[in-house]
């Protein structure tokens, strides 16, 4: 799988289950069932595929993103913070919003109470002034055969995972 495909899969799995996919099956070896409450900036950087300086910058730009700090002054991110970061990344990188546009969208963003489930996001068509991107991932998948193959591989992986979890 390409790096982009793994990043897409990680984003999907994080939104759904709070876990990520690794190519060397780290998850299977470490499957203790215990979910971490806090993550360091380096862990979040790996999970979200963003550089640490980007995470720090976004903290200064988006008022909703305020990770706590431990006694040593290091940032500690919760699952809610990570889901927000993934949403911001989606707005900026995939949907091509400007930072100001993403701030406007985030004003209508309503996180669920810490339940461990997916955060509730308002549908794109309910957001004022939002014009969806012309080049959606489905359209892109149809035009790029390698991406299509990767998506088919991801689909079969997810179907196998669903069978194992059932």
C-alpha positions as CSV (number, residue, x, y, z in Angstrom):
1,X,0.0,0.0,0.0
2,X,1.2,3.5,-0.7
3,X,1.8,6.0,2.2
4,X,-1.3,8.0,1.1
5,X,-3.5,4.9,1.3
6,X,-2.3,4.1,4.8
7,X,-2.9,7.7,5.8
8,X,-6.5,7.5,4.4
9,X,-7.0,4.2,6.2
10,X,-5.7,5.6,9.5
11,X,-8.0,8.6,9.2
12,X,-10.9,6.3,8.6
13,X,-10.1,3.9,11.4
14,X,-9.5,6.7,13.8
15,X,-12.9,8.3,13.1
16,X,-14.6,4.9,13.5
17,X,-12.7,3.0,16.2
18,X,-10.0,5.2,17.6
19,X,-7.3,2.9,16.3
20,X,-4.8,3.0,13.4
21,X,-3.5,0.6,10.8
22,X,0.2,-0.3,10.7
23,X,1.8,-2.1,7.9
24,X,3.8,-4.4,10.2
25,X,0.7,-5.4,12.2
26,X,1.9,-3.7,15.5
27,X,-1.8,-3.5,16.5
28,X,-2.3,-7.2,16.6
29,X,0.8,-7.7,18.9
30,X,-0.3,-4.9,21.2
31,X,-4.0,-5.6,21.3
32,X,-4.6,-5.4,25.0
33,X,-7.9,-3.6,24.7
34,X,-6.8,-0.7,26.8
35,X,-7.2,2.7,25.1
36,X,-4.7,5.4,25.8
37,X,-6.2,8.6,27.4
38,X,-3.3,10.9,26.4
39,X,-0.9,11.1,23.5
40,X,2.3,13.1,23.2
41,X,2.8,15.5,20.3
42,X,5.2,13.0,18.6
43,X,2.5,10.3,18.8
44,X,-0.1,12.7,17.4
45,X,2.2,13.7,14.7
46,X,2.6,10.1,13.6
47,X,-1.1,9.3,13.9
48,X,-2.2,12.4,11.9
49,X,0.7,12.4,9.5
50,X,1.4,16.0,10.3
51,X,4.6,17.7,11.4
52,X,4.8,18.8,15.0
53,X,5.3,22.4,14.1
54,X,2.0,22.3,12.1
55,X,0.2,21.0,15.2
56,X,1.7,23.8,17.3
57,X,0.8,26.4,14.7
58,X,-2.8,25.1,14.4
59,X,-3.0,25.5,18.2
60,X,-2.4,29.2,17.8
61,X,-4.9,29.5,14.9
62,X,-7.9,27.4,16.1
63,X,-9.3,28.2,19.5
64,X,-11.0,24.8,19.8
65,X,-7.6,23.1,19.7
66,X,-6.1,23.5,23.2
67,X,-4.3,20.4,24.4
68,X,-3.5,20.2,28.1
69,X,0.1,20.3,29.3
70,X,1.7,18.0,31.9
71,X,3.9,19.1,34.7
72,X,6.9,19.2,32.4
73,X,5.0,21.6,30.1
74,X,4.6,19.0,27.3
75,X,1.4,18.9,25.4
76,X,-0.9,16.0,26.0
77,X,-3.6,15.3,23.5
78,X,-6.9,13.5,24.1
79,X,-8.8,11.4,21.6
80,X,-11.1,14.4,21.2
81,X,-8.1,16.6,20.3
82,X,-6.9,14.1,17.7
83,X,-10.3,13.9,16.1
84,X,-10.4,17.6,15.9
85,X,-7.0,17.7,14.3
86,X,-8.0,15.1,11.7
87,X,-11.1,17.2,10.9
88,X,-9.0,20.3,10.5
89,X,-6.6,18.4,8.3
90,X,-9.5,17.2,6.2
91,X,-10.9,20.8,5.9
92,X,-7.5,22.3,5.0
93,X,-5.9,19.6,2.9
94,X,-8.7,17.6,1.3
95,X,-11.5,20.1,1.0
96,X,-9.1,23.0,0.3
97,X,-10.5,25.5,2.9
98,X,-8.4,28.5,3.9
99,X,-7.6,28.8,7.6
100,X,-10.2,31.5,7.9
101,X,-12.8,29.3,6.1
102,X,-12.0,26.3,8.3
103,X,-12.4,28.6,11.4
104,X,-15.9,29.4,10.2
105,X,-16.8,25.7,9.7
106,X,-15.5,24.9,13.1
107,X,-17.8,27.4,14.7
108,X,-20.7,25.1,13.9
109,X,-18.7,22.0,14.9
110,X,-20.3,20.3,18.0
111,X,-18.2,17.6,19.7
112,X,-20.0,14.8,21.5
113,X,-19.6,14.3,25.2
114,X,-16.4,12.1,25.8
115,X,-18.1,8.8,25.0
116,X,-15.3,7.3,22.9
117,X,-17.5,7.4,19.8
118,X,-17.2,9.4,16.7
119,X,-17.7,13.1,17.1
120,X,-20.8,14.5,15.5
121,X,-20.1,16.8,12.6
122,X,-22.6,18.9,10.8
123,X,-23.2,17.8,7.3
124,X,-21.3,19.8,4.6
125,X,-24.5,20.9,2.9
126,X,-25.8,22.5,6.2
127,X,-22.8,24.8,6.5
128,X,-23.3,28.3,5.0
129,X,-21.1,29.3,2.1
130,X,-19.6,25.8,1.7
131,X,-19.0,24.8,-1.9
132,X,-17.8,21.1,-2.0
133,X,-14.6,20.4,-3.8
134,X,-14.9,19.4,-7.4
135,X,-12.3,16.7,-7.2
136,X,-13.8,14.2,-4.6
137,X,-11.9,11.1,-3.6
138,X,-14.4,8.9,-5.5
139,X,-13.8,10.9,-8.7
140,X,-10.0,10.7,-8.1
141,X,-10.2,7.0,-7.5
142,X,-11.9,6.5,-10.8
143,X,-9.2,8.4,-12.7
144,X,-6.2,6.8,-10.9
145,X,-6.0,3.0,-11.3
146,X,-3.3,2.6,-8.6
147,X,-5.5,4.5,-6.1
148,X,-8.5,2.3,-7.1
149,X,-6.5,-0.8,-6.5
150,X,-5.4,0.5,-3.1
151,X,-9.0,1.4,-2.2
152,X,-10.2,-2.1,-3.2
153,X,-7.4,-3.6,-1.1
154,X,-8.5,-1.4,1.8
155,X,-12.1,-2.5,1.3
156,X,-11.2,-6.1,1.5
157,X,-9.1,-5.5,4.6
158,X,-12.0,-3.7,6.3
159,X,-14.4,-6.5,5.4
160,X,-12.0,-9.1,6.9
161,X,-11.6,-6.9,10.0
162,X,-15.4,-6.7,10.3
163,X,-15.7,-10.4,10.1
164,X,-13.0,-10.8,12.8
165,X,-14.7,-8.3,15.1
166,X,-18.2,-9.9,14.7
